[in-house]
Amino acid sequence: MPNSPYNQLPEHIQRKFHIVYSELVHKNLTIFKNTSEKWGVLEEVRTLGIYSSYKLLIEPNYHSMGFSKDAKIFEAVLYDDGTWNKDRNITHFFDTKGNPVGQSEQGTSVRIDRHQNYIAEKDGKFGTLDNTLQTLIPPAFEWLVAINDTFFKVRKNGKYGIVDSTNAIVLAVEWREILIETVNNCVILQAENGQYFVFNMQNKTRSELPFDKVLRASSNSYKAPSAGSFGLFKSITNCTLNDEYDGDYSNYEILRYKGAWGIISADGKVVIPNEYAFIDFLQNPHYFKVCKGEITIGDMQDERGFFRPTVENLKWGVIDKNNTVVVPIEYDWIHEVESTLWVVYKGGTVFYDEDYQEEYWKIRGGKLGVYNVNKLITPIEYDAIQTSWFKVKDYIFVQKGNSYFDVTSSNYDVFTLGGEKIEQYKPHPKNHLNGPY
């Protein structure tokens, strides 16, 4: 692995400190485990410009070691009798100079979250500490997670509320759910009767939302939704529930909820109006996959005799964040293969494939073509497209006659991303694969 942080110490240093595992965690600081199964930290010291020596920053006396990159703090855990037991462990904290910051009480588990909060658990209850390990929020909640630097979502007796970092109640612990993604200090709440509200944590005001269902961002596309979709939710009006597909599994949303779908942000503002039969996030946060029509749920039997759910009577397209149609809503299926590249299908059956490591909606049959943004760059006459890790690289490779792309065959067509068909000296697909990232 190029640029890997693991096991990169010089061999003579590994021998000197009896190291069996190491990881570079911060600039010149490396955590390591020795042959005695104890953990410590080494500091690389540059000498004479290009030469390095290593010294112990934290002695290898601990049973486990972690590093918070946000707080820049080492978390070294000492087991009471050499065996992990959260009711008896003690966690010691050190800064990047190796200075002790403090230690937890025995039986109190402490972790540092991405907001640099010290989350403490004792006897199955959660609270917070400051960076000197003094109590801020007593461990009184069944569950606690930071919403941002100031506010925390908490649960008690199965109900949710919000407290601030001083343990002051911001929102009474009486709500069915709180969706903690935030925009403008606002979060979305769901009351026990199912009604949704938007709540401003700063001024403690809330207003009712006109939706029957609000769902977290989810997607059938590989690596989607991306960070650019943070703070957005799917919304449904005129919603009816199909109990046959129980649970809020994102892959079954299209089967479970029938209604008018749209997108809202965490401050309650409408991003995409509720006018679609379904809507899905893409990896590119500027676009959404949508469909229209009166959905029909069916099933089909695959090659091994298993029955898979299908969705029919829908036409799919792509819109942007302004609700402008980019890919016409006239295709029988669409899937994303790059930031602005979409494969469209005419004909075929859309079904849910839950084979090992699959679990995606996909299509069987039909003819495909490819769009680059709003331009159709291949004819819709192919049976297979070459992708790697659900992506393409710098050419479009397509074939006829088989639903799976045969890289050993010379019978394929190549198009540039601009839609030019390459007739002579065609690139070979093996030389243009896009690996995982």
C-alpha positions in Angstrom: 0.0 0.0 0.0 1.6 3.3 -1.1 1.8 5.9 1.6 0.6 3.4 4.2 1.0 4.6 7.8 1.4 1.0 9.0 4.6 -0.8 9.9 6.9 1.7 8.3 9.5 2.0 11.1 13.1 1.1 10.2 14.0 -2.5 10.9 16.6 -1.6 13.5 14.0 0.4 15.4 11.6 -2.5 15.3 14.3 -4.8 16.7 15.3 -2.3 19.4 11.8 -1.9 20.8 10.6 -5.4 20.0 7.9 -4.0 17.8 5.3 -6.3 16.1 2.9 -3.6 14.9 3.1 0.2 14.4 1.1 3.0 12.9 2.1 6.6 12.2 -0.8 8.7 13.7 0.4 12.3 13.8 3.4 13.9 12.0 6.4 12.3 13.7 4.5 10.2 16.3 3.9 6.4 15.9 1.9 4.1 18.2 3.3 0.6 18.5 2.7 -2.8 20.1 5.6 -4.9 21.3 6.2 -8.6 21.7 4.8 -8.4 25.2 1.4 -7.1 23.8 2.0 -3.7 25.4 1.4 -0.4 23.6 3.4 2.8 23.6 4.4 5.8 21.4 7.6 6.6 19.6 8.7 10.1 18.5 10.9 10.5 15.4 13.6 13.2 16.0 15.2 14.6 12.9 19.0 15.1 13.2 21.4 16.6 10.6 18.6 17.3 8.2 18.1 13.9 6.7 18.8 11.5 9.5 16.3 10.4 12.2 16.4 8.9 15.6 13.5 7.6 17.7 12.8 8.0 21.3 10.0 6.8 23.6 7.4 9.4 24.1 5.0 7.1 26.1 6.4 4.0 27.7 4.8 0.7 26.4 2.9 -0.1 29.6 -0.6 -0.1 28.2 -3.0 -2.8 26.9 -4.4 -0.7 24.1 -3.6 2.6 22.5 -5.6 5.0 20.3 -5.2 8.6 19.0 -7.8 11.3 18.6 -6.8 13.2 15.5 -9.4 15.9 16.3 -8.3 16.5 19.9 -4.7 15.4 19.2 -4.8 13.3 22.3 -3.5 9.7 23.0 -5.9 7.4 24.7 -4.0 4.6 26.5 -6.1 1.9 28.3 -4.8 -0.1 31.2 -6.7 -3.3 32.1 -7.0 -4.0 35.8 -6.0 -7.6 35.7 -4.7 -7.9 32.1 -8.1 -8.6 30.7 -10.4 -6.1 29.0 -13.3 -5.2 31.3 -15.0 -1.9 30.8 -16.2 -1.9 34.4 -12.6 -2.0 35.7 -10.4 -0.4 32.9 -8.7 2.9 33.4 -8.0 5.2 30.4 -4.9 7.5 30.6 -4.7 10.6 28.3 -1.6 12.2 27.0 -0.9 15.2 24.7 1.4 15.1 21.7 4.4 16.0 23.9 3.8 12.9 26.0 2.5 14.9 29.0 -0.3 13.3 31.0 -3.6 15.1 30.7 -5.5 13.0 33.1 -7.1 9.6 33.6 -10.6 8.3 33.9 -12.1 6.8 37.0 -12.0 3.1 37.1 -15.1 1.7 35.5 -15.7 4.8 33.4 -15.1 4.4 29.7 -14.1 7.5 27.9 -13.9 8.3 24.2 -13.2 11.5 22.3 -15.6 12.2 19.5 -15.1 14.3 16.3 -16.2 17.5 18.1 -13.5 16.8 20.8 -16.1 16.0 23.4 -15.0 13.5 26.0 -18.0 11.0 26.1 -18.1 9.1 29.4 -20.0 5.8 30.0 -20.5 4.4 33.5 -22.9 1.6 34.4 -24.5 1.8 31.0 -25.3 5.5 31.3 -23.7 8.3 29.3 -22.5 11.8 30.0 -19.5 14.1 29.1 -16.3 15.4 30.7 -14.2 18.4 30.0 -10.6 18.1 28.8 -9.4 17.9 32.4 -11.8 14.9 32.8 -14.1 16.8 35.2 -17.8 16.1 34.8 -19.9 18.4 32.6 -22.9 16.3 31.9 -23.4 13.6 34.5 -23.8 10.0 33.1 -27.6 9.9 33.4 -28.7 9.1 29.8 -29.2 5.8 28.0 -27.6 7.3 24.9 -25.8 10.5 24.1 -24.3 11.9 20.9 -23.0 15.3 19.9 -25.1 17.3 17.4 -22.4 20.0 17.1 -19.9 21.7 19.4 -22.7 22.9 21.7 -25.7 20.5 21.7 -26.2 16.8 22.4 -29.0 14.5 21.5 -29.9 12.3 24.5 -32.2 9.5 25.3 -34.0 8.6 28.5 -36.8 6.0 29.0 -36.8 5.5 25.2 -37.5 9.2 24.4 -35.2 11.8 22.9 -34.3 15.4 23.8 -31.5 17.9 23.6 -29.1 19.2 26.2 -26.3 21.7 25.9 -22.7 21.3 27.1 -23.6 22.7 30.5 -26.4 20.0 30.9 -29.1 22.6 30.5 -32.3 21.1 28.9 -32.7 22.7 25.5 -35.5 20.4 24.3 -37.5 18.2 26.7 -36.8 14.5 26.5 -40.1 13.5 25.1 -39.7 13.1 21.4 -39.9 9.9 19.2 -36.9 10.9 17.1 -34.4 13.7 16.4 -32.6 13.8 13.1 -29.3 15.3 14.2 -28.0 16.6 10.8 -28.1 20.4 11.2 -28.6 23.5 9.0 -28.6 27.0 10.6 -28.7 25.5 14.1 -31.9 23.6 13.2 -32.8 19.9 13.5 -35.9 18.0 12.5 -38.0 16.4 15.3 -40.7 13.7 15.2 -43.4 13.8 17.9 -45.0 10.6 19.4 -48.0 11.1 17.1 -45.7 11.1 14.0 -45.9 14.8 13.3 -42.6 16.4 12.2 -41.2 19.8 13.4 -38.2 21.9 12.7 -36.5 23.1 15.9 -34.0 26.0 16.2 -31.7 25.0 19.0 -30.3 28.5 19.4 -33.6 30.4 20.1 -35.6 27.2 21.1 -38.4 27.8 18.7 -40.1 25.1 16.6 -42.6 25.0 13.7 -44.7 22.2 12.2 -43.6 20.6 8.9 -46.2 19.5 6.3 -44.8 16.0 5.7 -46.1 12.6 6.5 -42.6 11.0 6.5 -39.0 12.3 6.6 -36.2 9.9 5.9 -32.4 10.3 6.2 -30.4 10.7 3.0 -29.9 7.3 1.4 -29.0 6.0 -2.0 -28.9 3.0 -4.3 -25.7 4.5 -5.9 -22.2 3.3 -4.9 -20.5 5.7 -2.5 -23.6 7.9 -2.2 -24.8 10.0 -0.7 -21.6 12.1 -0.3 -20.6 14.7 2.3 -22.1 17.4 0.0 -25.6 16.0 0.8 -25.2 16.5 4.6 -28.2 18.2 6.1 -30.7 17.0 3.4 -33.6 14.5 3.9 -36.1 12.8 1.7 -39.7 14.0 2.4 -43.0 12.4 1.5 -46.5 13.8 1.4 -49.8 11.8 0.9 -47.8 8.9 2.3 -49.2 5.4 2.6 -47.3 2.5 4.2 -46.8 -1.0 2.9 -46.4 -3.2 6.0 -45.1 -6.1 3.9 -41.7 -4.4 3.8 -41.2 -3.7 7.5 -38.5 -1.5 8.9 -36.8 1.6 7.6 -34.2 -0.2 5.5 -33.1 2.3 2.8 -33.1 -0.3 0.1 -36.8 -0.9 0.6 -37.9 2.7 0.8 -39.4 2.6 -2.6 -41.4 -0.5 -1.7 -42.5 0.7 1.8 -43.6 4.2 1.3 -46.0 5.4 -1.5 -46.6 9.1 -2.0 -45.2 12.3 -3.3 -41.4 12.4 -2.7 -39.1 15.5 -2.5 -36.1 16.8 -0.6 -35.9 19.2 2.3 -33.0 20.6 4.4 -32.6 20.3 8.2 -34.0 23.9 8.6 -37.3 22.8 7.0 -36.7 24.5 3.6 -37.9 22.7 0.5 -35.0 21.9 -1.9 -37.0 19.7 -4.3 -40.8 19.9 -4.2 -42.9 16.8 -3.5 -43.8 15.8 -7.0 -42.1 12.5 -7.7 -43.0 8.8 -7.2 -39.5 8.4 -5.7 -36.3 10.3 -5.3 -32.7 9.2 -4.7 -29.4 10.8 -3.8 -26.5 10.4 -6.1 -22.8 10.6 -5.3 -22.7 14.0 -7.0 -24.6 16.1 -4.5 -25.8 18.6 -7.2 -28.1 16.0 -8.8 -30.9 13.6 -7.8 -32.4 10.5 -9.6 -36.2 10.7 -9.8 -39.1 8.8 -11.2 -42.7 9.4 -12.1 -45.6 7.0 -12.6 -47.9 4.8 -10.6 -45.5 2.2 -9.0 -46.4 -1.4 -9.3 -44.6 -3.9 -7.0 -44.0 -7.4 -8.3 -41.5 -10.2 -8.2 -39.4 -12.3 -10.5 -37.6 -15.6 -10.2 -33.8 -15.4 -10.7 -31.5 -18.1 -12.2 -31.3 -19.9 -8.8 -35.0 -20.0 -8.2 -35.0 -17.1 -5.7 -37.8 -14.5 -5.9 -36.7 -10.9 -6.1 -39.0 -7.8 -5.6 -39.5 -5.7 -8.7 -40.8 -2.2 -9.4 -42.6 -1.5 -12.6 -44.5 1.3 -14.5 -42.0 4.0 -13.5 -40.0 6.3 -15.8 -36.7 7.6 -14.5 -34.6 10.7 -15.0 -32.1 13.1 -13.4 -32.8 16.6 -12.0 -30.5 19.1 -10.5 -30.8 21.0 -7.2 -33.0 23.6 -9.0 -35.4 20.9 -10.0 -34.4 21.3 -13.6 -34.6 18.2 -15.7 -31.1 17.1 -16.8 -31.8 13.6 -18.1 -35.4 13.3 -19.4 -37.7 11.4 -17.2 -38.5 8.8 -19.8 -36.2 5.8 -19.1 -36.9 2.4 -17.5 -33.8 2.7 -15.2 -30.8 4.9 -14.6 -27.6 4.3 -12.6 -24.7 6.6 -11.9 -21.2 5.6 -13.0 -19.3 8.8 -12.5 -19.9 12.4 -11.3 -22.0 13.4 -14.3 -22.2 10.1 -16.2 -25.5 8.2 -16.1 -26.4 4.9 -17.8 -30.0 4.9 -19.0 -32.0 1.9 -20.0 -35.0 1.3 -22.2 -36.9 -1.9 -21.5 -35.9 -4.5 -18.9 -37.0 -5.4 -15.4 -35.8 -3.4 -12.3 -35.3 -5.8 -9.4 -33.6 -5.9 -6.0 -30.5 -8.1 -5.9 -29.5 -9.0 -2.4 -26.7 -11.4 -3.3 -23.5 -11.4 -1.2 -21.9 -7.9 -1.4 -24.5 -6.7 -3.8 -27.7 -5.5 -2.3 -28.6 -3.0 -5.0 -31.5 -2.3 -7.2 -30.5 -3.1 -10.7 -32.0 -4.0 -14.1 -32.0 -7.1 -16.2 -32.6 -6.8 -19.9 -33.2 -3.7 -21.9 -30.9 -1.6 -24.0 -28.5 0.9 -22.5 -26.9 4.2 -23.4 -24.8 6.8 -21.6 -25.4 10.5 -20.7 -22.7 13.0 -19.8 -24.8 15.6 -17.9 -27.6 16.4 -20.4 -26.0 15.0 -23.5 -26.6 11.5 -24.7 -23.1 10.4 -25.7 -23.8 6.8 -27.0 -26.8 5.4 -28.8 -29.3 3.4 -26.6 -28.6 0.1 -28.3 -26.0 -1.7 -26.1 -26.3 -4.7 -23.7 -23.3 -4.1 -21.4 -21.0 -1.3 -20.2 -17.5 -1.8 -18.7 -17.3 -0.5 -15.1 -14.9 -1.1 -12.3 -16.2 -0.6 -8.7 -19.4 0.8 -10.2 -17.3 3.5 -11.9 -15.8 4.4 -15.3 -12.5 6.1 -16.0 -11.8 8.0 -19.2 -13.6 6.2 -21.9 -17.0 4.5 -22.3 -16.7 0.9 -23.3 -19.9 -0.8 -24.4 -20.8 -4.1 -26.0 -23.8 -5.8 -27.7 -25.0 -9.4 -27.3 -24.3 -10.1 -23.7 -25.4 -8.5 -20.4 -21.9 -8.9 -19.0 -19.0 -7.0 -20.5 -16.4 -9.5 -21.9 -13.0 -7.9 -21.7 -11.5 -10.8 -23.7 -13.6 -9.9 -26.7 -12.5 -7.4 -29.4 -16.2 -6.8 -30.3 -16.8 -3.6 -28.4 -17.3 0.1 -29.1 -15.5 3.0 -27.5 -16.8 6.5 -27.0 -15.0 9.6 -25.5 -16.8 11.4 -22.7 -17.8 14.0 -25.3 -19.6 11.4 -27.4 -17.1 10.8 -30.1 -16.9 7.1 -31.3 -13.4 5.9 -31.7 -13.2 3.6 -34.8 -9.5 3.1 -35.3 -6.8 2.2 -32.7 -9.5 1.6 -30.1 -8.2 1.8 -26.4 -8.5 -1.5 -24.6 -10.7 -1.6 -21.5 -8.1 -3.4 -19.5 -5.9 -0.3 -19.7 -8.7 2.0 -18.4 -10.1 0.5 -15.3 -10.9 2.6 -12.3 -10.0 0.9 -9.0 -11.5 1.4 -5.5 -11.1 4.8 -3.8 
